[in-house]
Amino acid sequence: MSCDTLPLLTATPPMLSFLRITNLAILEDITLEPGPGLNVLTGETGAGKSIVVDAIGLLLGERGSADLLRSGADALIVEGQFDLADERISEAAAAAAGLSEPAAEIVIRRELTSGGDAARSRAFLNGRIVSLATLKEVGECLADLHGQHQHQSLLRPEGQRDALDRAARCEPLRMEVAAACTSLHAGMLELEKLSRAVEERSQREEQLARTISEIESVAPLPGEEEELRREEGLLQHAGEIGSLAGQVHGLLSDDDDSVATRLGASKALLDRLTAFDPQAASIAALVEEARVGVAEASRSVSRYLEREGFDPNRLDQVAGRLADLERLKRRYGGTLDEVIASLETARTERAALGSVPERVEALAEEVQRMEAAYMKLARELSERRQRAAHELGRTAAKELAALAMEGTRLEILVDQEDPPQPHPSGIDRIGFWIAPNRGEALKPLARVASGGELSRLMLALRNAVEEADDARTLIFDEVDSGIGGSVADAVGQRLSRLARRHQILCVTHLPQIAAFADRHFHVRKRTEGARTRATVSMLDEDGRVEEIARMLGGMPPETARRHAAAMVGRSGLKGSRGRTHA
């Protein structure tokens, strides 16, 4: 499972449960513990709210620069913990991170250290150093940043395709398409390999024939080389061997003073001695036994001399045979066993080549059947996508109108290459195109310039997809840019509705949105001596009323507090309906 194909939402999406930021611009050392549902960050303009979002971007793999470091600091550190209660999301994140098994939590640490004009960056995931590319891939499993950030799944073609597929409820069908594509590609690769074999068949058959002929003409035998080496050694010393064996034979029996002659004389004397002393018979028996042994040894030496008779031609024959074997070893293997194995391999391959044309024909028919099966599934998937594209576009238009973007036109285009090219995700090219104002031409979604418009557009799309939305933490920055009044209330309602299924972090300047918060964080900038630093605190109920009253402005303090208390109470009732987070 990849991070671009996360499962349909359950009640347990990933959640950023801890965030610590050290030496990032004016954030010297702050800690946040976001909770489930809607988390909002408010504060005066320039207090550092968006810097918190920048810090999360660093956690998710966005690039950092030296100017992010707090003045005078040597290192910028951002640490975050994501709790992964859903097993499938945990598996996807673990696979992207290269972990051996799924983890219940992902702890990320990002460091930037000063190094002149540039910054040196290091990233750690569950205590293990990882590349920025790996961190970015894991980050795509965990969160989407909406605003002036590129870390947004709906800006990528694969993210748009996945969103449409979830809206169409066709993920099981897409898995069938992917499996059919895998089988088709495997068949096509094998067919290509066999087709090349047919083209090269004649040349290869000639090579194999030469190999077989050369080895068979020598006809090497297992163990033959060792026996020939032994024989060659004997033949090279045949003269000395014959001389030594002849001397041994003479000493044993041929000479007048040989061992056999002396033993025979000794036996005769002992026989005469036995006539006087019977006890000498045992000695005579031993001498007789020795005489018989020497006689047998003499006969063995005679046979050895006859068998090892020196043939001058035999040495040349053995040397020539060994040279033939060496030539085969140099060409077909370092040992004679490898030469013999090469012969068997060549024979097997030559036999297989004879059946290649028939195999190509059978496999071509099988590939045609696999392609037909793939195209049937892919066309069904394409039809469902086209129906869903129309419905999703219509639903998104209603959402956009409620967010003061009634002039915005969104079209989800589904088309194919000609001819269609098999791909694991189908044959379609899918793109979200938008015209922010009436009369403007449609442009790819990724080219929308305004951060505020883009954030509201993403909010509208997320709500349009509803329960088929993917399971990521969502961070919204600038979602309230250029709006107010009833539109701000509509944005707040939609954020609250979306927070039933996601953890959301939202930077806002509008009290209508802040009133919907499940957790409200206040960012405050302070000047202490010659340094400026920001602090972040989580507000209790009274603190929320005071902050929203400040955000209302333009009215007496008591009146603002009454309005703020009413807004918190009213929004709390609206936002609590159907909340699935604990």
N, C-alpha and C positions, 0 to 999 in steps of 0.2 A: 504494500500500500504506500503510495507517495503522498506528499503533503498537498499536491494539487488535486487529489481525489479523496478528500476527507469524508467520513461518513455523515449521513443525515444526523441532525442534532438529537441528542438525548438530553436528559435533565442535568447532565454533568459535563458541560463544556470545559475546556481548559481555563484556568483562572490565574492571573497574576496576583499572588498573595503577599509578596514582599518586594519592596524596591528601595534601594539605598543609592544615593548619588553623592559623590565626593569630588569637589573641585571642578565642577562644570559651570563655567561662567560665574554668575553670582550665587550659585548653589554650592555653598562651602561643604555642608554635611547635612543632608536631610534624609529622612526615612518615611516611607509611606507603606501602609498595609491596606491596599484596596480590598474590597469585599465583593460578594456576588451582586449582580444587578447593576444599577446605574451609579457610577462614581463620578462626581463632578469636581472640577478645580476652578475656583473663582479667585478674584483678587484685582487690584488696581492694574491698569495698563502698564506694562513694563515690569511687573512684579516677578516674572519668571515662570508663569504658567506653561507657556509653550516650550520652555527649556526642559521641563519635566517630560514633555512629549519627545523632545529631541533625545533625551536620555534613553527612553524606551526604544527609540529608533536605533540607537547604538547597540542595545541588547539584542535587537532583531537582525543585526548584520549590516546596518547602514554605515557608510564610510564616515570617518571623523577627521577633523583637521586640527592643527596646532592652536588655532585661535579659539577653540572651545575650552582650552584649559584656563582655569581661574588664574588671574595675574599673580605671579609669584609662586605658583604651585608647580611641582615637578611631575605630578601624575594626576590624571583624571580617572576615576574608577566608578563604574556603574555595576551594581549587583542586583539580580532579580531572581525570584523563585516562581515558577509556574507549577501549579498543582494539576496533575493529569488523572482525573478520576475515571475517564472513559478509556477502556483497554485498547480500543482500536486507534484512538488518537495517540495513546502512549506508544503503541507499536510503530505508528508512522513516524513519530518524532524520534524514537530510538533508532529506527532504520536510517533516517536522515543523518543522525549524529554518529552512526557507526557503533552504537552501544550493543553489547552482546545480548542483552535482554531488555524488555520494556521497563521503564522506571515510573514510579508513582509521582515523581517530581523531577523537574528539570531546573537546575541551578546554573545560571549564566553569570559570568563575570567578564566585563570588558574593561581593558586598561588602555589609556593613551598616555604616553610619556613624551615630554618635550625633547626635541632633537633638532634645534635650530628652526628653520622655516617649516620643517615637516614634523609630523608626529609619528612615533613608533606605536604600533597597535598590536595588542595581544588579546586573544579571546579564550576563555575557559568554559567548558561545559561539563558539569558534574565533576569538577576538579581536573579534567583532562584538557590539555591545550588543543585547540582546533583552528582550522583555517577560517578566514572570513567567509569564504564561499559556503563552507559547512554550516557556519552559524546562520547565514542568511537562509539556507534551506530549512534548517530547524525552525527558524523564526517564522517561516511561511506556514508551518504547522500550528503555530501558537497564536498569532495575532495579525490583524490588519490595521494599518495606520491610514486614516482618512484625513486629508488636508493637503498641505504642500509637501507630500512625501510620495515616493515611488513604491513604498512597501505596501502595495494594495493589490490583493489578488484579482479584483475586478478590472484592473488596468491591463492585466496580462491576457493574451489570447486564450491560454489554457484555463485561466480563472473564469473568463467569460463563458467558455464552453462548459466548464463544470457547473457554473451557476445555472445555465440553461438546462443542463441535464437533470439537475436536482429539481428544478421547477417542473420539468416534464416527467419526473418520477421514472426515469428510464435508466438508472444506474445498473440494475440487474441486466438489462438488455445490452448495455455498453460493455459489461463484463463478458457477455457471450461474444460480442463483436471482437473484443480484444483476444479472446481465446481462439476464435476462428482465424484472426489475422496472424497470430503466432504460428498456427498450424500451416497456414498458407505460405508464409514467408519461409518456413523450414522446408516445405515441399519445393518451393521455387528455387531455393539455394541448392537443394539436392539435384533438381532437374538441370540447373545451370552447370553443376559439376559434372554430371553424366554427359551433358551435351558437349562440353569441352573434351571429355574423354573420347567421344565418338570422333571428333575432329582430329584428335591426337592419336587415335587408335592405331592407324597404319604405322606411323613412326614409332610408337611405343612397342608394337608387336615386333618390329625389326630389332629394336634394342633388346627386348626380352629373348628373342630367338638367338641373338649373338651371345647373350649371357649364358643361356642354357647350353648352347653348342660348345662354348669355350670350357665351361665347367665339366660337362659330360665327356668331352674329349680327353680330359685328364682323369675323370672318374675317381676323385679322392674318396678315401674310406676313413671312417672314424678311427682314431688311434694310429693311423698309418704313419704319420710323421715321426712319432716317438720311436716306433720300431725301425724306421729307416735311419734315424739318427744313431741308434745303437749299432746297427749293422755297419754304418759308415765308419764309426769309431773302430770296430773290429777290423774292417778291411784296411784302414789306414795303418794299422799296426800288425798286419798279417805276418810279416817276416819275423818280427820279434816274438809274436805269439807262437809260431811254429817252432822256432828255436828253443824257446823255454819249454814247450810241451815235449819236444824231442829229448831234451836233457833230462826231464823228469822221467820219461819212459826208460832211458838208458840207465839211470840210477836205480830204478825199480827192478828191471828184469833183463836188459840187454847186455850189460857189461859183465865181464868175468868176475868182477868184484861187486856185483849188484846186490841190492838188499835181498832179492829173492834167492840168490846163490848162497849168501851168508846164512839166511834163515833156514835154507835146506840143509846146509852143513851142520848148523846148530841142532836141528831136529834129529839128524842121524846120531850125533854124539849123545844127545839126551836119551834116545832109545837104548843105546848101549849102557848108559848109566842106570836106566830103570831096571836092567837085568840084575844089577847088583843091589839097587835100593829102590823098591817100589814107590817110595815117597816122591821120587823125581818125576813120576808120571804126570803129576799136575802141572809141573813146569813145562814138560814136553807138550802137553795139551795147549798151553798158552802160546808157545812158540808156533805150534801148528796153526793155531787160529790166526796169528799174525801173518804167517806165510800165506794162508788162503786169502786174507785181506789184501796183502800186497799184490797177489796175483790178480785179484779182481780190479784193484786200482790200476794196474798195468794195462789190463784189457780196456778199461774206461779211457785211459789216455790214448790208446791206439785208436779207439773209435772217435775220440775228439779230434785227433790229427786227420783222420779220414774225412770227417764232416767239415772241418774248417780249412779244407784245402784251398789255397789262394788262387782265385780266378782274377787275373788283371782286368778283364772287361767288366766284372761285376761292380767294381768301385766306380767306374764311369757311369754305369747304368743307375746306381743309387744317387750319385751326384746330380745327374740329369733329372731324375724324378723329384728330388728335393727342390731343384730350381723351378720346376713346373708348379709345385705346390706353393712356393714363395711368391711366384707371379700371381697366382689366384688370391693369395692372402692380401697382397698389396692392393688388389683391385676390389675385392669383395668382402674383406673383413680381416681383422688382425689375427684370427685363429682359423684352423681348418674347420672347426665346428661352425663358425660363422659363414664360411664359404659354402658348406653343405646346406645351411639354413637359407642362404641367398638363392641357391638353386631351387629349393622347395617353394620359396616365395615367388620366384619368377614363373615357375610352372603354374602356381595357383592363380597369379595375376593374368597370365596368358589365357588360362581357361575362362576366367571371369570376363575378359575382354570379348570373348566370343559371344557373350550374352548381353553386352551393353546395348546394342540397338533395340532389342526386345524390351529391356528394362526402361530405356528412355521412352519408348512408346507407351508402356503401361503407366509410367510415372506422369507423363504429360496428360494422360486422361484423368489421373487422380487429381492433379493440380487444377485442371478445369473444373472438376466437381467441387474441390475446396473453394475455388474462386467464386463459383456460383452460390455456394452456401454462404460465403462471406458477404457477397453483394446483396443477397436476400436480407440478411440481418442488418447490414449497413443501411440499406434503403428504408427498412422499417424504422430504424433509429432516426434517419434523416426526416422522415415524415412526421414522427413524433416531435422532433425538435422544431420543425417549421410550425406545427400547430401551437406548441408551447411558446415559441417566439412571439407569435401574434398575441397570445393571451397575456404573456408577461409584459409586452410593450403596452398593451391597453391598461393593465393594472398599474404599471409604473407611471403612466401618464396621469392617472388619478392621484397618485401619491405626490407627484411633482406639482400638480395644480394646488394641492393643499399646502405645499411648501413655498408658495409664491413663485413658482416656476411654470405657470400655466402656459407660457409661450414656448417652453422647451419641448422639442420633438425628439423622441428616442425611437430608433429602429434597430431591431436585432436581425442582422442579415445572415442567412444560411444559404450557402451555395457550395458548389463543388468544382474541382478542376476538371478539365476536359482533355482526356478521359479521366474518370475518378481514380485516385491513387489509394490503394489499401493502406490504412493506418490503424493502429490499435484503438484509437478513439473514434474511428469511423471515416467516412469519405467527405465530411463537411468541413468547410471553412466558416468559422463563426466569428462575427464581429459586432460589438455594440457601437452604434454610430449615433451622434447627437448633434442637434442644432440648438444652441442655448436660446436663440431669439428667433422670432418669426421672420421669415424671409432669408435666413442664413442657410447656407449649404450644410449638409450633414458632414461631420468630421468624426474620425475615430475617437472613442471615449478618452483615450490617453492624452489627447491633444487639447482637452478642456483646460483653459489657463487658470481660471479663478479657483483658489483653494476653497472658498466658501461654497461656490456653486458645486464643486466636485464633492465636497462633504455631504451637502444636501442631496445630491444625485445618488451617492452611495447609500445614504439613509433611505431614500425612496426605493432603491433597488432591493436593499436588504428586507424592507417591509413587504415589498411586492412578492418576493420569493417566499416569505413567511416560513412555515415549518420545514420547508426543504432547504433552508439556508444552511451554510456550513458552520462547523463548530470551531470558531476562533474568538479570542478576545478582540473587541473592536475599540479603537481609539479614534475619537473625533476631535479635530482641531479646526477652528474657523467655521463650524457648522452654522453658527449664528451670524455670520458676517452679512451685514446689509439688510437684516430683517428686524422685526419687532412686532408688538401687538399680538393679534390673533395668530399670525404666522409663527411667531416664537412659541406660542402655546401649542400649536400643532406639531412643531418640531419636538417640543418637550414630550408630548403624548407619544409620538412615534419612537423617540428614544426609550421611553419607559416601556412601551410595548415590546420593543426589540430586546430590552434588558430582561424580559422573561426567559429568553432563550440564550442570551450571551451575557458575559461580563462586559460592561462598557465603561471606558474612561473618556470623559468629555470635558474639554476646556470651553468655558462659556463666559460671556459678559452679561448675559440676559437673566433677570430674575425668574422669568417664566420657565426657563429650562432648569435653572438651579433648584427650583421648588420641587422638581420630580425626583431629586436625588435619593438614593438609598444610603449613600455615604457622601458627605460634603467636606471637601478639603479646601482650606483657605491658604492662599499663597500671599505672603506679605514681604515687602522689601524694606530693609532697615539700613540706615547709615550709622556706623559706629566708628567714631574717629575719622580716619581717612579711608575706611573700607566700607563697601556696600555688600550686604549679604541678604539672602532670602531665606525665609523659614516657611515650613508647611505644617499646618495643624489640622486635625480632624475636628469638625465642629459638632457640638452636641445640639439638642433641639433649640435651646435659647440662642446659641451661637449662630445657628442657621437663620433664625429669625432676624438677628441683628445684621448679618451679612446681606441677606436678601433685601432688608430695609435700606441698607447702604446702596445696593445696586439699583433700587427703585429711584432714589434721588428725586429732586424737584418737588418735594412736599415736606411738610413739617415732620420731625422725627417720630412723634407719637403716631401720627397718621400712617407714616411709612411702616412702622412696626405692626400696626393693626392689619394693614394690607398684607404684609409679609407673613404674619401668622395665619391669616386666612388662606393665602396661596399655598403655604406648606401643608396645612390641613387638607385643603381641597385636592392638591396634587398627590398627596399621600394616599387618599382614597382611590384616585384614578389609577395610580401606579401600582397599587397592591393587588389589583384583580388578576387572578390567574398566574401570579408570580410562581415560577417553578423552582427557583433557587432556594436552598436552605437558609 
